[in-house]
Amino acid sequence: MRIMHISTRLIVGGSQENTILSCMGQSDAGHEVSLVYGPIHGPEGSMLQDVEGHGGIESIESPNMVRQIAPIRDLKCFHDLTRLIEKIKPDVVHTHSSKAGILGRHAARKAGTQAIVHTIHGLPFHPYQSRLKNRIYRDLEARAAKRCDAIVCVADAMRDQALAHGVGRPDQYITIRSGMNTGSFLDERSDRDEWRSRFGFSSSDYVVGTVARLAELKGHDDLLDALADDLRADDGLKLLWVGDGFHGERIRTRIRALGLQDSIVEAGRCDPQDIPAIMHSIDLLAHPSWREGLPRTVPQALLSGTPVVAHDVDGTREVVIEGRTGRLVSPGDHDRLRKAILDARRNPMMEKELAENGRRLCAEMFSQEKMVEELQKLYESLLD
């Protein structure tokens, strides 16, 4: 098959990694694969080098594809994509993220593409923005859904929320979990102490890690609200934050104001290849994000045998099952977040048992090979 993927930005992130691994798997299977993306800028970092380093994938920058709403550039981007699709003539156009999904689906339909697929990694409308923005995004997504043949969701929660807001038809939806190289997390490692020492932690420190962009609604402020007093009082409790973003300077200013510079290690952007080692080096993953599709960092921690405390939102609860594979906390409940983290510290054997349950659950669910195989079946069914 000739397959074209379209993604808004190839920054370091879960949806981008999902897209790139799909491209790699399909290219390795002998398909002709192209990946179209918008300009990459900002502190989050770029994953373009992963695409170019793999080989066999044609990478194409679409200069007018920008994340923010920009009517003139959006119209130009629509025409750019239409011409590009007409030139390459892919059998399948597969779009990712909101902006690329809306413009790409309309362009693919206008160009006469036989099979059009969109993946919802996370919905653009949510309770934490204005009603006007939500209405615009819902209307745009509902119209774009009429221009595609199938809608892939990384979690059942995305399907349920989209349908509840009038986006698409039930028969369009299929859940395909976001695949990853599970082996790199499942493999036992002997370099835990080495990685801890890189970040300045001792073997006796209890390290709570968070792997997420320093962005709005990712929950870094919640950790400060929940743990500030404990961090000041206990030299053995530490936070490790992996990732960067546009909220970085604001969060750093708050850390200084709280006097927590010695308790929080900001690792900044890390090579995605280092994430398995980081997951094995921490004692607990805290992921208090307020909205998600299904955050990759959560199954990555569980695959590594690392306990998880997370906000009870969206697809997170499909992997973190309270009392079985981890601990869930209602968003905004800082007392409960604090208690869950401190209880995990006091009861390491119980939390490890939960993490092992999660490890078994995620080992097959998030296989990269399974994701590529299920996408292949979907494409073939649509083309048939």
C-alpha positions as CSV (number, residue, x, y, z in Angstrom):
1,M,0.0,0.0,0.0
2,R,0.9,3.6,-0.4
3,I,0.2,5.2,3.0
4,M,0.4,8.9,4.0
5,H,0.4,10.0,7.7
6,I,-0.3,13.6,8.6
7,S,0.6,15.1,12.0
8,T,0.6,18.7,13.1
9,R,4.0,18.8,14.8
10,L,6.7,16.2,15.3
11,I,7.6,17.4,18.8
12,V,8.6,14.9,21.5
13,G,5.3,13.5,22.7
14,G,3.1,10.4,22.9
15,S,1.0,11.0,19.8
16,Q,4.1,11.7,17.8
17,E,5.9,8.6,18.9
18,N,2.7,6.6,18.1
19,T,2.7,8.0,14.6
20,I,6.4,7.5,14.0
21,L,6.3,3.9,15.2
22,S,3.3,3.2,12.9
23,C,5.3,4.7,10.0
24,M,8.3,2.6,10.8
25,G,6.4,-0.6,11.2
26,Q,4.5,-0.1,7.9
27,S,7.7,0.8,6.1
28,D,9.4,-2.3,7.4
29,A,6.5,-4.3,6.1
30,G,7.1,-3.1,2.6
31,H,4.6,-0.3,2.2
32,E,5.4,3.1,0.7
33,V,5.1,5.5,3.6
34,S,5.2,9.3,3.7
35,L,4.9,11.5,6.8
36,V,3.6,15.1,6.5
37,Y,4.1,17.5,9.4
38,G,4.1,21.2,10.2
39,P,7.1,23.4,11.3
40,I,8.8,22.1,14.5
41,H,9.6,24.7,17.1
42,G,9.5,25.3,20.8
43,P,11.1,23.8,23.9
44,E,9.5,20.4,23.6
45,G,12.1,19.1,21.2
46,S,11.9,17.3,17.8
47,M,11.4,13.7,16.7
48,L,12.2,14.3,13.1
49,Q,15.7,12.8,13.5
50,D,14.0,9.5,14.4
51,V,12.1,9.5,11.1
52,E,15.1,10.4,9.0
53,G,17.4,8.0,10.9
54,H,15.1,5.0,10.3
55,G,15.1,5.3,6.5
56,G,12.3,4.2,4.1
57,I,9.9,7.0,5.2
58,E,9.5,10.1,3.1
59,S,9.3,13.1,5.4
60,I,7.6,16.2,4.1
61,E,7.2,19.6,5.9
62,S,4.0,21.5,5.2
63,P,5.0,25.1,6.1
64,N,1.5,26.4,6.7
65,M,0.4,23.7,9.2
66,V,0.5,25.4,12.6
67,R,-1.0,24.3,15.9
68,Q,-2.9,27.5,16.7
69,I,-6.1,28.6,14.8
70,A,-4.9,30.8,11.9
71,P,-7.6,31.1,9.2
72,I,-5.4,32.4,6.4
73,R,-2.6,29.8,7.0
74,D,-5.2,27.1,7.6
75,L,-6.7,27.7,4.2
76,K,-3.3,27.7,2.5
77,C,-2.5,24.5,4.4
78,F,-5.7,22.9,3.1
79,H,-4.8,23.7,-0.5
80,D,-1.2,22.5,0.1
81,L,-2.3,19.2,1.5
82,T,-4.8,18.7,-1.3
83,R,-2.2,19.2,-4.0
84,L,0.3,17.0,-2.2
85,I,-2.3,14.2,-1.8
86,E,-3.2,14.5,-5.5
87,K,0.5,14.3,-6.4
88,I,1.4,11.3,-4.3
89,K,-2.0,9.5,-4.7
90,P,-1.8,7.4,-1.4
91,D,-4.2,4.5,-1.0
92,V,-4.6,5.5,2.7
93,V,-4.4,8.9,4.4
94,H,-4.1,8.6,8.1
95,T,-4.3,11.8,10.1
96,H,-3.2,12.5,13.7
97,S,-3.9,15.4,16.2
98,S,-6.7,18.0,15.8
99,K,-5.3,20.5,13.2
100,A,-3.8,17.9,10.9
101,G,-6.9,15.8,11.4
102,I,-9.4,18.5,10.4
103,L,-7.4,19.9,7.4
104,G,-6.0,16.5,6.3
105,R,-9.4,14.7,6.2
106,H,-11.0,17.4,4.2
107,A,-8.1,17.6,1.8
108,A,-8.0,13.8,1.4
109,R,-11.7,13.7,0.6
110,K,-11.4,16.4,-1.9
111,A,-8.4,14.6,-3.5
112,G,-10.4,11.4,-3.8
113,T,-8.4,9.2,-1.4
114,Q,-9.9,5.8,-1.2
115,A,-9.4,5.2,2.6
116,I,-9.2,8.0,5.1
117,V,-8.4,7.3,8.8
118,H,-8.0,9.6,11.8
119,T,-6.6,8.8,15.2
120,I,-7.9,10.5,18.3
121,H,-4.9,10.7,20.7
122,G,-6.7,13.3,22.8
123,L,-9.8,15.4,22.1
124,P,-9.4,19.1,21.4
125,F,-12.5,20.0,23.4
126,H,-12.5,19.6,27.2
127,P,-13.9,21.3,30.4
128,Y,-10.9,23.5,31.0
129,Q,-11.3,25.9,28.1
130,S,-14.0,28.4,27.1
131,R,-17.4,27.3,25.8
132,L,-16.8,29.1,22.5
133,K,-13.5,27.2,21.9
134,N,-15.2,24.0,22.8
135,R,-18.1,24.6,20.4
136,I,-15.8,25.5,17.6
137,Y,-13.7,22.4,18.1
138,R,-16.7,20.1,18.4
139,D,-18.3,21.5,15.2
140,L,-15.0,21.1,13.3
141,E,-14.4,17.6,14.6
142,A,-18.0,16.6,13.7
143,R,-17.7,17.9,10.2
144,A,-14.3,16.2,9.7
145,A,-15.7,12.9,11.0
146,K,-18.0,12.9,8.0
147,R,-15.0,13.1,5.7
148,C,-13.3,9.9,6.9
149,D,-14.0,6.2,6.9
150,A,-12.6,5.1,10.3
151,I,-11.7,6.8,13.6
152,V,-9.0,5.1,15.7
153,C,-9.0,5.8,19.4
154,V,-6.1,5.0,21.7
155,A,-8.6,4.5,24.6
156,D,-12.3,3.6,24.8
157,A,-12.8,6.8,26.7
158,M,-12.0,8.9,23.6
159,R,-14.7,7.1,21.6
160,D,-17.3,7.5,24.3
161,Q,-16.6,11.2,24.8
162,A,-16.5,11.9,21.0
163,L,-19.8,10.1,20.4
164,A,-21.4,11.9,23.4
165,H,-20.6,15.2,21.7
166,G,-21.9,14.2,18.3
167,V,-18.6,13.4,16.6
168,G,-18.9,10.6,14.1
169,R,-21.0,7.4,14.1
170,P,-20.5,4.3,16.4
171,D,-19.6,2.1,13.4
172,Q,-16.7,4.4,12.5
173,Y,-14.8,3.8,15.7
174,I,-12.2,1.2,16.6
175,T,-9.8,1.2,19.6
176,I,-6.2,0.4,18.8
177,R,-3.8,0.9,21.7
178,S,-0.8,3.1,21.2
179,G,2.0,0.7,20.6
180,M,5.6,1.0,21.9
181,N,8.8,-1.0,22.2
182,T,7.6,-3.0,25.2
183,G,10.8,-5.1,25.4
184,S,13.0,-2.1,26.3
185,F,10.8,-1.5,29.4
186,L,10.2,-5.2,30.3
187,D,14.0,-6.1,30.3
188,E,15.6,-6.1,33.7
189,R,18.4,-3.5,34.1
190,S,21.5,-3.4,36.2
191,D,22.1,0.4,35.9
192,R,19.5,1.7,38.3
193,D,22.0,3.2,40.7
194,E,24.0,4.7,37.9
195,W,21.0,6.6,36.6
196,R,20.0,7.7,40.0
197,S,23.5,9.1,40.7
198,R,23.3,11.0,37.4
199,F,20.4,13.0,38.8
200,G,22.0,13.4,42.2
201,F,19.9,10.8,44.1
202,S,21.2,8.4,46.7
203,S,20.1,4.8,47.0
204,S,18.0,5.7,50.1
205,D,16.1,8.6,48.4
206,Y,12.5,8.0,47.5
207,V,12.2,9.4,44.0
208,V,8.8,10.4,42.6
209,G,9.1,10.8,38.8
210,T,6.9,12.7,36.3
211,V,7.5,12.3,32.6
212,A,5.5,15.0,30.8
213,R,5.8,18.3,29.0
214,L,5.9,21.3,31.3
215,A,2.5,22.4,29.9
216,E,-0.9,23.5,31.2
217,L,-3.0,20.8,32.8
218,K,-0.1,18.3,33.1
219,G,-0.2,18.4,36.9
220,H,3.1,19.7,38.0
221,D,1.4,22.4,40.0
222,D,-0.7,19.7,41.7
223,L,2.4,17.9,42.9
224,L,3.7,21.2,44.4
225,D,0.4,21.9,46.1
226,A,0.3,18.3,47.5
227,L,3.9,17.7,48.5
228,A,5.5,21.1,49.2
229,D,5.5,20.8,53.0
230,D,6.7,17.1,52.9
231,L,9.5,18.0,50.5
232,R,10.7,20.8,52.8
233,A,10.5,18.5,55.9
234,D,12.0,15.4,54.5
235,D,15.4,15.4,52.7
236,G,14.8,11.8,51.5
237,L,11.8,12.6,49.4
238,K,12.6,13.9,45.9
239,L,10.9,14.7,42.7
240,L,12.3,14.1,39.2
241,W,10.7,15.9,36.3
242,V,11.5,14.8,32.8
243,G,10.3,17.1,30.0
244,D,10.2,20.8,29.1
245,G,7.6,23.1,27.7
246,F,6.2,26.6,27.4
247,H,5.2,26.6,31.1
248,G,8.8,25.8,32.2
249,E,9.9,29.2,33.4
250,R,6.6,29.9,35.3
251,I,6.9,26.5,37.1
252,R,10.6,27.1,37.9
253,T,9.7,30.5,39.4
254,R,7.2,28.8,41.6
255,I,9.7,26.2,42.7
256,R,12.1,28.9,43.8
257,A,9.4,30.8,45.6
258,L,8.5,27.6,47.6
259,G,12.2,27.0,48.4
260,L,12.2,23.6,46.8
261,Q,15.2,23.9,44.5
262,D,17.0,21.1,46.4
263,S,14.1,18.7,46.4
264,I,13.2,18.8,42.7
265,V,15.5,17.7,39.9
266,E,14.5,19.0,36.5
267,A,16.0,16.7,33.9
268,G,14.6,18.7,31.0
269,R,14.2,17.0,27.6
270,C,15.7,13.5,27.5
271,D,16.3,11.2,24.6
272,P,13.3,8.9,24.3
273,Q,15.7,6.0,24.2
274,D,16.6,6.9,27.8
275,I,13.0,6.7,29.1
276,P,13.2,2.9,29.9
277,A,16.3,3.5,32.1
278,I,14.6,6.5,33.8
279,M,11.4,4.5,34.5
280,H,13.5,1.7,36.2
281,S,15.4,4.3,38.3
282,I,12.5,6.0,40.0
283,D,10.4,4.6,42.9
284,L,7.0,5.8,41.7
285,L,5.5,7.5,38.7
286,A,3.1,10.4,39.5
287,H,1.0,11.4,36.6
288,P,-1.6,14.0,37.9
289,S,-2.6,15.2,34.4
290,W,-6.1,16.7,34.1
291,R,-6.8,15.4,30.6
292,E,-5.3,12.7,28.4
293,G,-6.1,10.2,25.7
294,L,-4.2,7.4,27.2
295,P,-0.8,8.7,28.5
296,R,2.1,6.5,27.3
297,T,4.1,7.3,30.3
298,V,1.7,5.3,32.5
299,P,2.0,1.9,30.7
300,Q,5.7,2.6,30.3
301,A,6.1,2.8,34.1
302,L,4.0,-0.3,34.7
303,L,6.0,-2.3,32.0
304,S,9.1,-1.3,34.0
305,G,7.5,-2.6,37.2
306,T,7.3,0.9,38.7
307,P,4.2,1.8,40.8
308,V,1.9,4.5,39.5
309,V,-0.3,7.2,41.1
310,A,-2.4,9.1,38.5
311,H,-5.4,11.3,38.1
312,D,-8.6,9.4,37.4
313,V,-9.3,10.8,33.9
314,D,-10.0,9.6,30.4
315,G,-8.1,6.6,29.2
316,T,-5.8,6.5,32.3
317,R,-8.3,4.5,34.2
318,E,-8.2,1.8,31.5
319,V,-4.7,0.9,32.5
320,V,-4.4,2.1,36.1
321,I,-7.2,0.1,37.8
322,E,-7.6,1.2,41.4
323,G,-6.4,-1.4,43.9
324,R,-5.3,-3.7,41.1
325,T,-2.6,-2.1,39.0
326,G,-2.1,1.3,40.7
327,R,-3.7,4.2,42.5
328,L,-6.2,6.7,41.1
329,V,-6.9,10.2,42.5
330,S,-9.7,12.6,41.6
331,P,-8.3,15.7,39.8
332,G,-7.8,18.6,42.3
333,D,-7.9,16.3,45.4
334,H,-4.4,17.3,46.7
335,D,-4.9,15.7,50.1
336,R,-5.7,12.3,48.4
337,L,-2.8,12.8,46.0
338,R,-0.4,13.4,48.9
339,K,-1.8,10.4,50.8
340,A,-1.5,8.0,47.8
341,I,2.2,9.0,47.2
342,L,3.2,8.8,50.9
343,D,1.3,5.5,51.4
344,A,3.1,4.0,48.4
345,R,6.4,5.0,50.0
346,R,5.4,3.3,53.3
347,N,4.1,0.1,51.6
348,P,6.6,-0.6,48.8
349,M,5.9,-4.4,48.6
350,M,2.1,-3.8,48.1
351,E,2.8,-1.2,45.4
352,K,5.2,-3.4,43.6
353,E,2.6,-6.1,43.5
354,L,0.2,-3.7,41.9
355,A,2.9,-2.7,39.4
356,E,3.5,-6.4,38.5
357,N,-0.2,-6.8,37.8
358,G,0.0,-3.7,35.5
359,R,3.1,-5.2,33.9
360,R,1.2,-8.3,32.8
361,L,-1.7,-6.3,31.6
362,C,0.3,-3.9,29.5
363,A,2.8,-6.4,28.0
364,E,0.5,-7.5,25.2
365,M,-1.9,-4.5,25.2
366,F,0.8,-2.0,24.1
367,S,2.9,-4.1,21.7
368,Q,4.2,-2.1,18.8
369,E,3.8,-5.1,16.5
370,K,0.1,-5.5,17.6
371,M,-0.6,-1.9,16.8
372,V,0.9,-2.1,13.3
373,E,-0.9,-5.4,12.6
374,E,-4.3,-4.0,13.7
375,L,-3.8,-0.9,11.5
376,Q,-2.9,-3.1,8.6
377,K,-6.2,-5.0,9.0
378,L,-8.1,-1.8,9.3
379,Y,-6.6,-0.4,6.1
380,E,-7.2,-3.6,4.2
381,S,-10.8,-3.8,5.3
382,L,-11.4,-0.2,4.2
383,L,-9.8,-0.7,0.8
384,D,-11.7,-3.9,0.3
